[in-house]
Amino acid sequence: MATKSLGFFFLFLIVLAAHETVVQKTEARICLAPSGKYRGLCFRESGCDSTCKKQDHLRGGVCQRFACYCQRNC
């Protein structure tokens, strides 16, 4: 009976150790670069965002200081 309990205990430890060693996914850093395609002052981020996504094939765009900046992975 003691060997059965010991076997279940070791099986439990193996399952627990396997559960704890899950690989964690890290977020990529995001860099900003001025958009070369967006024209005019940037007031609405939706236009900047769509320009960067469609024309430059990047993550998106944001307005900063009335200019459109495209987001990309560093």
KEDREN-103090 format. One line per field, with one value per residue (C-alpha): y, z, x. Coordinates in steps of 0.05 Angstrom, whole numbers, plus 5000, padded with zeros to 4 digits. Example, Ala and Ser with C-alpha at 12.3 -4.5 7.8 and 13.67 -1.06 7.14 Angstrom:
c2: (4910;4979)
c3: (5156;5143)
c1: (5246;5273)
***
This chain:
c2: (5000;5047;5039;5056;5120;5137;5125;5171;5224;5224;5225;5285;5320;5308;5335;5395;5410;5404;5453;5504;5504;5536;5582;5654;5696;5765;5827;5857;5928;5979;6033;6095;6125;6185;6163;6178;6170;6209;6281;6339;6351;6290;6301;6234;6171;6129;6159;6153;6082;6060;6094;6058;5990;5993;6029;6014;5945;5962;5950;6016;6090;6144;6220;6256;6331;6335;6286;6214;6162;6089;6034;5975;5921;5942)
c3: (5000;5016;4946;4913;4955;4939;4864;4865;4902;4850;4793;4826;4832;4758;4736;4782;4756;4684;4697;4729;4671;4620;4573;4582;4520;4522;4487;4432;4444;4400;4364;4331;4265;4228;4173;4103;4072;4119;4096;4138;4212;4253;4295;4291;4303;4261;4196;4218;4242;4176;4135;4173;4170;4097;4061;4105;4130;4202;4270;4269;4279;4332;4331;4371;4367;4307;4267;4248;4275;4254;4305;4289;4328;4349)
c1: (5000;5058;5088;5020;5016;5088;5075;5014;5054;5109;5059;5025;5093;5108;5041;5049;5119;5096;5040;5087;5137;5090;5127;5105;5094;5126;5099;5142;5165;5131;5170;5141;5163;5133;5086;5110;5041;4995;4983;4959;4951;4932;4871;4835;4874;4827;4854;4926;4914;4883;4937;4992;4957;4936;4992;5052;5029;5047;5012;4974;4982;4974;4971;5024;5035;4989;5032;5016;5065;5063;5072;5118;5154;5224)
***
